[in-house]
Amino acid sequence: MRYSGQVWGVWVLLLLALAQAQYDWIVVLGAAQYGGRPSPALERRLLTALELYRKGVAPRIAVTGGKAPGDRLSEGEVGCRYLRARGVPEEALLCEGKSQNTFENLLFLKGRVRGRLLLVTDAPHLPRALFLARLLGLKAQGHPVPGRYPLGYWAREALYRLWLYLGLKPLPRSIAFPGIPGTLARAL
């Protein structure tokens, strides 16, 4: 009788351990950084990822995002420094620092991460990020960062998703649209 109780206890512990780590990676999608400090948007994403990591949702965190013209550091580097300073070990971090948009965030991770991914980004941005992840063949689910987002952000993301749903591919960075600030490609 005592032996069966020990076996039961081992099974319970094993099931709890498996249930705890639901994902292989938490992926923080890039947002601006200023002089080596995360922008408020990036900091919210990083804090959300840190909370999920500490809860044991995944054993590793990938932080994505390249440099804007004139930047010394990439968004990925700044994000990893931020997380290391809060106790995430170096070996649990992957810092991607070349991507310039959401499509590249995911594309440049594709060969470097395996298994189930949990994408962490703003709520309006998440549906498009998940669409792009699936387009690239990544096994991803999402975790929206809570916050109050302007209606324009939701509308812009809806436009980007429509573009993708119509089967149109992300554009080269050089294509700009008259009357639309920036380029659609940079956002994709």
ROSE-4610 file (N, C-alpha, C; in Angstrom, 1 decimal, always signed):
// ROSE-4610
residu = [M/M/M/R/R/R/Y/Y/Y/S/S/S/G/G/G/Q/Q/Q/V/V/V/W/W/W/G/G/G/V/V/V/W/W/W/V/V/V/L/L/L/L/L/L/L/L/L/L/L/L/A/A/A/L/L/L/A/A/A/Q/Q/Q/A/A/A/Q/Q/Q/Y/Y/Y/D/D/D/W/W/W/I/I/I/V/V/V/V/V/V/L/L/L/G/G/G/A/A/A/A/A/A/Q/Q/Q/Y/Y/Y/G/G/G/G/G/G/R/R/R/P/P/P/S/S/S/P/P/P/A/A/A/L/L/L/E/E/E/R/R/R/R/R/R/L/L/L/L/L/L/T/T/T/A/A/A/L/L/L/E/E/E/L/L/L/Y/Y/Y/R/R/R/K/K/K/G/G/G/V/V/V/A/A/A/P/P/P/R/R/R/I/I/I/A/A/A/V/V/V/T/T/T/G/G/G/G/G/G/K/K/K/A/A/A/P/P/P/G/G/G/D/D/D/R/R/R/L/L/L/S/S/S/E/E/E/G/G/G/E/E/E/V/V/V/G/G/G/C/C/C/R/R/R/Y/Y/Y/L/L/L/R/R/R/A/A/A/R/R/R/G/G/G/V/V/V/P/P/P/E/E/E/E/E/E/A/A/A/L/L/L/L/L/L/C/C/C/E/E/E/G/G/G/K/K/K/S/S/S/Q/Q/Q/N/N/N/T/T/T/F/F/F/E/E/E/N/N/N/L/L/L/L/L/L/F/F/F/L/L/L/K/K/K/G/G/G/R/R/R/V/V/V/R/R/R/G/G/G/R/R/R/L/L/L/L/L/L/L/L/L/V/V/V/T/T/T/D/D/D/A/A/A/P/P/P/H/H/H/L/L/L/P/P/P/R/R/R/A/A/A/L/L/L/F/F/F/L/L/L/A/A/A/R/R/R/L/L/L/L/L/L/G/G/G/L/L/L/K/K/K/A/A/A/Q/Q/Q/G/G/G/H/H/H/P/P/P/V/V/V/P/P/P/G/G/G/R/R/R/Y/Y/Y/P/P/P/L/L/L/G/G/G/Y/Y/Y/W/W/W/A/A/A/R/R/R/E/E/E/A/A/A/L/L/L/Y/Y/Y/R/R/R/L/L/L/W/W/W/L/L/L/Y/Y/Y/L/L/L/G/G/G/L/L/L/K/K/K/P/P/P/L/L/L/P/P/P/R/R/R/S/S/S/I/I/I/A/A/A/F/F/F/P/P/P/G/G/G/I/I/I/P/P/P/G/G/G/T/T/T/L/L/L/A/A/A/R/R/R/A/A/A/L/L/L]
num = [1/1/1/2/2/2/3/3/3/4/4/4/5/5/5/6/6/6/7/7/7/8/8/8/9/9/9/10/10/10/11/11/11/12/12/12/13/13/13/14/14/14/15/15/15/16/16/16/17/17/17/18/18/18/19/19/19/20/20/20/21/21/21/22/22/22/23/23/23/24/24/24/25/25/25/26/26/26/27/27/27/28/28/28/29/29/29/30/30/30/31/31/31/32/32/32/33/33/33/34/34/34/35/35/35/36/36/36/37/37/37/38/38/38/39/39/39/40/40/40/41/41/41/42/42/42/43/43/43/44/44/44/45/45/45/46/46/46/47/47/47/48/48/48/49/49/49/50/50/50/51/51/51/52/52/52/53/53/53/54/54/54/55/55/55/56/56/56/57/57/57/58/58/58/59/59/59/60/60/60/61/61/61/62/62/62/63/63/63/64/64/64/65/65/65/66/66/66/67/67/67/68/68/68/69/69/69/70/70/70/71/71/71/72/72/72/73/73/73/74/74/74/75/75/75/76/76/76/77/77/77/78/78/78/79/79/79/80/80/80/81/81/81/82/82/82/83/83/83/84/84/84/85/85/85/86/86/86/87/87/87/88/88/88/89/89/89/90/90/90/91/91/91/92/92/92/93/93/93/94/94/94/95/95/95/96/96/96/97/97/97/98/98/98/99/99/99/100/100/100/101/101/101/102/102/102/103/103/103/104/104/104/105/105/105/106/106/106/107/107/107/108/108/108/109/109/109/110/110/110/111/111/111/112/112/112/113/113/113/114/114/114/115/115/115/116/116/116/117/117/117/118/118/118/119/119/119/120/120/120/121/121/121/122/122/122/123/123/123/124/124/124/125/125/125/126/126/126/127/127/127/128/128/128/129/129/129/130/130/130/131/131/131/132/132/132/133/133/133/134/134/134/135/135/135/136/136/136/137/137/137/138/138/138/139/139/139/140/140/140/141/141/141/142/142/142/143/143/143/144/144/144/145/145/145/146/146/146/147/147/147/148/148/148/149/149/149/150/150/150/151/151/151/152/152/152/153/153/153/154/154/154/155/155/155/156/156/156/157/157/157/158/158/158/159/159/159/160/160/160/161/161/161/162/162/162/163/163/163/164/164/164/165/165/165/166/166/166/167/167/167/168/168/168/169/169/169/170/170/170/171/171/171/172/172/172/173/173/173/174/174/174/175/175/175/176/176/176/177/177/177/178/178/178/179/179/179/180/180/180/181/181/181/182/182/182/183/183/183/184/184/184/185/185/185/186/186/186/187/187/187/188/188/188]
x = [+0.8/+0.0/+0.9/+1.9/+2.8/+3.5/+3.9/+4.6/+3.7/+2.4/+1.5/+1.3/+1.3/+1.2/+2.4/+3.6/+4.8/+4.7/+4.3/+4.2/+3.2/+2.0/+1.0/+1.6/+2.4/+3.0/+4.0/+4.8/+5.7/+4.9/+3.8/+3.0/+2.4/+2.0/+1.4/+2.4/+3.6/+4.7/+5.1/+5.2/+5.5/+4.5/+3.2/+2.1/+2.1/+2.4/+2.5/+3.6/+4.8/+5.9/+5.6/+5.0/+4.7/+3.6/+2.6/+1.6/+2.1/+3.1/+3.7/+4.4/+5.3/+6.0/+5.1/+4.2/+3.3/+3.9/+5.0/+5.6/+7.1/+7.7/+9.2/+9.8/+9.1/+9.7/+8.6/+8.9/+8.2/+8.9/+8.1/+8.7/+8.2/+9.1/+8.7/+9.0/+7.9/+8.0/+8.5/+9.4/+10.1/+9.2/+9.7/+9.1/+10.3/+10.1/+11.2/+12.0/+13.3/+14.1/+14.8/+15.1/+15.6/+16.9/+18.0/+19.3/+19.6/+19.2/+19.5/+18.4/+17.3/+16.2/+15.0/+14.2/+13.0/+12.0/+11.3/+10.2/+9.1/+8.1/+7.0/+6.4/+6.2/+5.6/+6.4/+7.7/+8.6/+8.7/+8.8/+8.9/+7.6/+6.5/+5.2/+5.3/+5.8/+6.0/+7.0/+8.1/+9.2/+8.7/+8.0/+7.4/+6.4/+5.6/+4.6/+5.4/+6.4/+7.2/+7.9/+8.4/+9.1/+8.2/+6.9/+5.9/+5.6/+5.4/+5.1/+6.3/+7.5/+8.7/+8.8/+8.6/+8.6/+7.6/+6.4/+5.4/+5.6/+6.7/+7.1/+6.4/+5.8/+5.1/+6.0/+7.3/+8.3/+9.6/+10.6/+11.9/+12.9/+12.4/+13.3/+12.5/+13.2/+12.6/+13.4/+12.8/+13.4/+12.9/+13.9/+13.5/+13.9/+13.0/+13.3/+13.3/+13.9/+13.9/+15.3/+15.4/+16.6/+16.8/+17.7/+18.1/+17.3/+16.9/+16.5/+17.7/+17.7/+18.8/+19.4/+20.7/+21.4/+21.4/+20.7/+20.8/+22.1/+22.5/+23.7/+23.4/+22.2/+21.8/+20.5/+20.3/+19.0/+17.9/+16.7/+15.6/+15.8/+16.3/+16.5/+17.6/+18.7/+19.8/+19.3/+18.6/+18.1/+17.1/+16.2/+15.3/+16.0/+17.0/+17.7/+18.5/+19.1/+19.8/+18.8/+17.6/+16.5/+16.1/+16.0/+15.6/+16.7/+17.9/+19.1/+19.2/+19.0/+19.0/+18.0/+16.9/+15.8/+15.9/+17.1/+17.3/+17.1/+16.8/+16.7/+18.1/+18.5/+19.9/+20.2/+21.4/+21.9/+21.5/+21.6/+21.3/+19.8/+19.0/+17.5/+17.1/+18.0/+17.7/+18.2/+17.4/+17.9/+17.6/+18.6/+18.5/+18.6/+17.5/+17.5/+17.6/+18.6/+18.7/+18.8/+18.3/+18.4/+17.1/+16.0/+14.7/+14.2/+13.4/+12.9/+11.4/+10.7/+9.2/+8.8/+7.5/+6.9/+7.2/+7.1/+7.4/+8.8/+9.8/+11.2/+11.4/+10.8/+10.9/+10.7/+9.7/+9.4/+10.2/+10.5/+11.3/+12.7/+13.3/+14.7/+14.8/+13.7/+13.6/+13.4/+12.8/+12.3/+13.3/+14.5/+15.5/+16.2/+15.9/+16.6/+15.8/+14.5/+13.6/+12.8/+12.6/+11.8/+10.7/+9.6/+8.6/+7.5/+6.8/+5.6/+6.1/+5.6/+5.9/+4.7/+5.0/+4.0/+4.4/+3.7/+4.0/+3.5/+4.3/+3.9/+4.0/+2.8/+2.8/+1.5/+1.3/+0.1/-1.1/-2.2/-3.5/-3.8/-3.8/-4.1/-3.2/-2.0/-0.9/-1.0/-1.5/-1.4/-2.1/-3.3/-3.9/-3.0/-2.4/-1.5/-0.2/+0.3/+1.5/+1.3/+0.1/-0.2/-0.4/-1.1/-1.3/+0.1/+1.0/+2.3/+3.1/+3.0/+3.7/+3.2/+1.9/+1.3/+1.7/+1.8/+2.2/+3.6/+4.4/+5.8/+6.0/+4.8/+4.9/+5.3/+5.2/+5.6/+4.4/+4.6/+3.5/+3.4/+2.5/+2.5/+1.1/+1.0/-0.2/+0.2/-0.8/-0.4/-0.9/-0.2/-0.5/-0.6/-1.8/-1.8/-1.4/-0.6/-0.2/-1.4/-1.8/-3.0/-2.6/-3.6/-3.4/-4.5/-4.5/-5.5/-4.8/-5.3/-4.8/-5.7/-5.1/-6.0/-6.7/-7.8/-8.6/-7.8/-7.0/-6.2/-5.2/-4.7/-3.8/-4.6/-5.8/-6.7/-7.0/-7.4/-7.7/-6.6/-5.4/-4.2/-3.9/-4.0/-3.7/-4.8/-6.0/-7.1/-6.7/-6.2/-5.8/-4.7/-3.7/-2.6/-3.0/-3.9/-4.5/-5.3/-6.1/-6.8/-5.8/-4.8/-3.8/-3.2/-2.9/-2.4/-3.5/-4.7/-5.8/-6.1/-5.9/-6.2/-5.1/-4.1/-3.1/-1.9/-1.9/-0.8/+0.4/+1.6/+2.7/+3.3/+4.1/+4.8/+5.6/+5.6/+6.3/+7.7/+8.5/+9.9/+9.8/+10.8/+10.9/+10.8/+11.2/+11.3/+9.9/+8.9/+7.6/+6.8/+6.5/+5.7/+4.4/+3.4/+2.1/+1.8/+1.4/+1.1/+0.0/+0.2/-0.9/-0.9/+0.0/+0.1/+1.4/+1.5/+2.8/+3.6/+4.9/+5.8/+5.5/+5.8/+5.5/+4.7/+3.8/+3.1/+4.1/+5.1/+6.1/+6.8/+7.1/+7.8/+6.9/+5.6/+4.7/+4.5/+4.6/+4.3/+5.5]
y = [-1.2/+0.0/+1.3/+1.2/+2.4/+2.6/+1.6/+1.7/+2.4/+2.0/+2.6/+4.1/+4.5/+5.9/+6.7/+6.1/+6.8/+6.9/+5.8/+5.9/+6.9/+7.0/+8.0/+9.4/+9.6/+10.9/+11.3/+10.3/+10.6/+11.0/+10.3/+10.7/+12.1/+12.4/+13.7/+14.8/+14.6/+15.6/+15.7/+14.6/+14.6/+15.3/+15.1/+15.7/+17.2/+17.6/+19.1/+19.7/+19.1/+19.6/+19.8/+18.8/+18.9/+20.0/+20.1/+21.1/+22.5/+22.7/+24.0/+24.6/+23.9/+24.4/+24.1/+24.9/+24.7/+25.0/+25.9/+26.3/+26.1/+26.1/+26.0/+27.3/+28.3/+29.7/+30.7/+31.8/+33.0/+33.9/+34.5/+35.4/+36.8/+37.7/+39.1/+39.8/+40.3/+40.9/+42.4/+42.8/+44.1/+45.3/+46.3/+47.6/+48.6/+49.8/+50.8/+50.7/+51.2/+51.4/+52.8/+53.4/+54.8/+54.8/+54.9/+55.1/+53.9/+52.7/+51.6/+51.3/+52.1/+51.8/+51.4/+50.4/+50.0/+51.2/+51.3/+52.2/+51.7/+52.5/+52.0/+50.8/+50.7/+49.5/+48.3/+48.4/+47.3/+46.9/+47.8/+47.5/+46.7/+47.1/+46.3/+44.9/+44.7/+43.4/+42.6/+43.2/+42.5/+42.1/+43.0/+42.7/+41.6/+41.6/+40.5/+39.1/+39.2/+38.0/+37.5/+38.4/+38.1/+37.4/+37.9/+37.3/+35.9/+35.7/+34.4/+33.4/+33.9/+33.1/+32.6/+33.6/+33.3/+32.3/+32.3/+31.3/+30.0/+29.8/+28.6/+28.2/+29.2/+29.0/+28.4/+28.9/+28.4/+28.6/+27.8/+27.8/+28.9/+29.4/+30.3/+31.5/+32.6/+33.8/+34.3/+34.6/+35.2/+36.6/+37.6/+39.0/+39.4/+40.0/+40.3/+41.8/+42.2/+43.6/+44.2/+44.8/+45.4/+46.8/+47.5/+48.9/+49.9/+51.0/+52.1/+52.8/+53.6/+54.4/+55.2/+55.1/+55.9/+55.2/+54.1/+53.4/+52.7/+52.7/+51.9/+50.5/+50.3/+48.9/+48.6/+47.3/+46.8/+46.6/+46.5/+46.3/+44.9/+43.9/+42.6/+42.7/+43.4/+43.5/+44.2/+45.3/+46.1/+45.2/+44.5/+43.6/+42.6/+41.9/+40.9/+41.5/+42.6/+43.3/+43.6/+44.0/+44.3/+43.1/+42.0/+40.7/+40.1/+40.2/+39.7/+40.5/+41.8/+42.6/+42.2/+41.5/+41.1/+39.6/+39.0/+37.7/+36.6/+36.9/+35.8/+35.4/+34.1/+33.7/+33.9/+34.1/+34.3/+33.1/+31.9/+30.7/+30.5/+31.3/+31.2/+32.2/+33.0/+34.1/+33.9/+34.3/+34.4/+35.9/+36.6/+38.0/+38.1/+38.4/+38.6/+40.1/+40.6/+42.0/+42.5/+41.8/+42.3/+42.6/+42.1/+42.3/+43.7/+44.1/+45.5/+45.6/+44.4/+44.4/+43.1/+42.9/+41.7/+40.5/+40.6/+39.4/+39.0/+39.9/+39.5/+39.1/+39.7/+39.2/+37.7/+37.2/+35.8/+35.0/+35.5/+34.8/+34.6/+35.6/+35.4/+34.5/+34.2/+33.3/+31.8/+31.7/+30.4/+29.3/+29.5/+28.4/+28.3/+29.2/+29.3/+28.8/+28.7/+28.3/+27.1/+26.1/+24.9/+24.8/+24.1/+23.7/+24.8/+24.8/+25.7/+27.1/+28.1/+29.5/+30.2/+31.1/+32.0/+33.4/+34.0/+35.4/+36.4/+37.3/+38.4/+39.7/+40.4/+41.7/+42.4/+43.6/+44.4/+43.7/+43.8/+43.2/+43.5/+44.7/+45.0/+44.3/+44.1/+43.6/+42.1/+41.4/+40.0/+39.2/+39.5/+38.7/+38.7/+39.8/+39.8/+39.0/+39.2/+38.4/+36.9/+36.5/+35.0/+34.6/+35.4/+35.1/+34.9/+35.8/+35.7/+34.5/+34.2/+33.0/+31.8/+31.7/+30.5/+30.4/+31.6/+31.7/+31.1/+31.3/+30.8/+29.4/+28.8/+27.4/+27.3/+28.3/+28.3/+27.9/+27.0/+26.6/+27.7/+28.6/+29.8/+30.0/+30.4/+31.0/+32.4/+33.1/+34.5/+34.8/+35.8/+36.4/+37.9/+38.5/+39.9/+40.7/+41.7/+42.6/+43.5/+43.5/+44.4/+45.8/+46.6/+48.1/+48.7/+50.1/+50.8/+51.3/+50.8/+51.1/+52.0/+53.0/+54.0/+53.2/+53.8/+53.2/+53.2/+54.1/+54.2/+53.0/+52.5/+51.3/+50.1/+49.9/+48.8/+48.9/+50.1/+50.2/+49.9/+50.4/+50.1/+48.7/+48.0/+46.5/+45.8/+46.2/+45.6/+45.7/+46.9/+47.1/+46.2/+46.1/+45.2/+43.7/+43.3/+41.9/+41.7/+42.7/+42.6/+42.4/+43.1/+43.0/+41.6/+41.0/+39.6/+38.6/+38.8/+37.9/+37.8/+38.9/+38.9/+38.1/+37.6/+36.8/+37.6/+38.9/+39.7/+39.5/+39.4/+39.1/+40.4/+40.3/+41.5/+42.1/+43.5/+44.2/+44.5/+44.8/+45.2/+46.5/+46.8/+48.0/+49.3/+49.3/+50.6/+51.1/+50.3/+50.7/+51.6/+52.8/+53.7/+54.0/+54.4/+54.7/+56.2/+56.9/+58.3/+58.5/+59.5/+59.8/+58.9/+57.8/+57.0/+57.1/+57.6/+57.8/+56.5/+56.6/+55.5/+54.6/+53.3/+52.4/+51.2/+50.6/+49.5/+48.3/+48.3/+47.2/+47.2/+48.4/+48.4/+47.8/+48.0/+47.5/+46.0/+45.5/+44.1/+43.3]
z = [+0.0/+0.0/+0.0/+0.8/+0.9/-0.5/-1.1/-2.4/-3.5/-3.5/-4.5/-4.2/-3.0/-2.7/-3.2/-3.1/-3.6/-5.1/-5.8/-7.2/-7.6/-6.9/-7.2/-7.1/-6.0/-5.8/-6.9/-7.4/-8.5/-9.7/-10.0/-11.2/-11.1/-9.9/-9.7/-9.9/-9.4/-9.6/-11.0/-11.7/-13.2/-14.0/-13.7/-14.4/-14.1/-12.9/-12.6/-13.3/-13.4/-14.1/-15.5/-16.2/-17.6/-17.8/-17.0/-17.1/-17.0/-16.1/-15.8/-17.1/-17.7/-18.9/-20.1/-20.4/-21.5/-22.9/-22.9/-24.1/-24.0/-25.2/-25.3/-25.2/-25.7/-25.8/-25.6/-24.8/-24.8/-25.8/-26.7/-27.7/-27.5/-27.2/-27.1/-28.4/-29.0/-30.3/-30.1/-31.0/-30.9/-30.8/-30.1/-30.0/-29.8/-29.9/-29.8/-28.5/-28.7/-27.5/-27.7/-26.6/-26.7/-25.9/-26.6/-25.9/-24.9/-25.2/-24.4/-23.3/-23.4/-22.4/-23.3/-22.8/-23.5/-23.5/-24.7/-24.7/-23.8/-23.4/-22.6/-23.2/-24.5/-25.1/-24.9/-25.2/-25.0/-23.6/-22.7/-21.3/-20.8/-21.2/-20.9/-21.4/-22.6/-23.2/-22.4/-22.0/-21.3/-19.9/-19.2/-17.9/-17.9/-19.0/-19.2/-19.4/-20.2/-20.5/-19.2/-18.5/-17.2/-16.2/-16.1/-15.2/-15.7/-17.0/-17.5/-17.3/-17.5/-17.3/-15.8/-14.9/-13.5/-13.0/-13.8/-13.5/-14.1/-14.8/-15.4/-16.7/-17.4/-18.6/-19.7/-19.7/-20.7/-20.1/-20.4/-19.8/-20.5/-21.6/-22.4/-22.9/-23.2/-23.7/-24.9/-26.0/-27.2/-27.3/-27.4/-27.6/-29.0/-29.7/-31.1/-31.3/-32.4/-32.8/-33.1/-34.3/-34.7/-34.3/-35.0/-34.7/-35.7/-35.2/-36.0/-36.5/-37.6/-38.0/-36.9/-36.7/-35.6/-34.3/-34.1/-32.8/-32.6/-31.4/-31.0/-30.7/-30.1/-29.7/-30.3/-30.5/-31.1/-30.0/-30.4/-29.4/-28.7/-29.5/-28.9/-27.8/-28.1/-27.1/-25.8/-26.0/-24.9/-24.1/-24.8/-24.1/-23.3/-23.8/-23.1/-21.9/-22.1/-20.9/-19.8/-20.2/-19.2/-18.4/-19.1/-18.5/-17.7/-18.1/-17.4/-16.0/-16.1/-14.9/-13.9/-14.3/-13.4/-13.1/-13.4/-12.9/-13.9/-15.2/-16.2/-16.6/-16.5/-16.8/-18.3/-18.6/-20.0/-20.9/-20.3/-21.1/-21.4/-20.8/-21.0/-22.0/-22.5/-23.4/-24.8/-25.8/-27.2/-27.6/-28.1/-28.5/-30.0/-30.7/-32.1/-32.3/-33.1/-33.2/-34.6/-35.6/-37.0/-37.6/-37.1/-37.8/-37.7/-38.7/-38.8/-38.8/-38.7/-38.7/-38.1/-37.9/-37.3/-38.1/-39.4/-40.3/-40.1/-40.1/-39.9/-38.4/-37.4/-36.1/-36.0/-36.7/-36.7/-37.6/-38.8/-39.8/-39.3/-38.7/-38.2/-37.0/-36.3/-35.2/-35.7/-36.9/-37.4/-37.2/-37.6/-37.6/-36.2/-35.3/-34.0/-32.9/-33.0/-31.9/-32.4/-31.5/-31.9/-30.8/-31.3/-30.3/-30.3/-29.2/-29.1/-28.6/-29.2/-28.9/-28.3/-27.4/-26.9/-27.2/-28.2/-28.6/-27.6/-27.2/-26.3/-27.0/-27.1/-27.8/-27.4/-27.9/-27.6/-28.2/-27.5/-27.9/-29.4/-29.8/-31.2/-32.2/-31.9/-32.7/-32.8/-31.8/-31.6/-32.8/-33.2/-34.3/-35.6/-35.9/-37.1/-36.9/-35.7/-35.3/-35.4/-34.9/-35.0/-36.4/-37.2/-38.6/-39.3/-39.1/-39.7/-39.2/-37.9/-37.4/-38.1/-38.2/-38.9/-40.4/-41.0/-42.4/-42.5/-41.5/-41.5/-41.0/-40.6/-40.1/-38.7/-37.9/-36.5/-35.7/-34.6/-33.7/-32.6/-32.8/-31.9/-31.4/-30.2/-29.6/-29.0/-28.5/-28.1/-26.7/-26.2/-24.9/-25.0/-25.0/-25.2/-24.0/-24.2/-23.1/-22.8/-21.6/-21.2/-21.4/-21.7/-21.8/-22.5/-22.5/-23.2/-24.5/-25.6/-26.9/-27.7/-28.4/-29.1/-30.3/-30.6/-31.7/-33.0/-33.3/-34.5/-34.6/-33.4/-33.4/-33.8/-33.3/-33.7/-35.1/-35.7/-37.1/-38.0/-37.6/-38.5/-38.5/-37.4/-37.3/-38.2/-38.1/-38.9/-40.4/-40.8/-42.2/-42.6/-41.7/-42.0/-42.1/-41.3/-41.3/-42.6/-43.0/-44.2/-45.4/-45.4/-46.5/-46.5/-45.4/-45.3/-45.7/-45.2/-45.4/-46.9/-47.6/-49.0/-49.8/-49.1/-49.7/-50.2/-49.8/-50.3/-49.3/-49.8/-49.0/-48.4/-47.3/-46.8/-47.9/-48.0/-49.0/-48.7/-49.8/-49.5/-48.7/-47.9/-47.1/-47.9/-49.1/-49.9/-50.4/-50.3/-50.9/-49.9/-50.3/-49.4/-50.1/-49.3/-49.8/-49.6/-50.7/-50.5/-49.5/-48.6/-47.6/-46.4/-46.4/-45.2/-44.6/-43.3/-42.7/-42.7/-42.9/-42.9/-44.1/-43.9/-45.0/-44.4/-45.2/-44.8/-44.6/-45.4/-45.3/-43.9/-43.4/-42.1/-41.0/-41.1/-40.1/-40.2/-41.5/-41.7/-41.2]
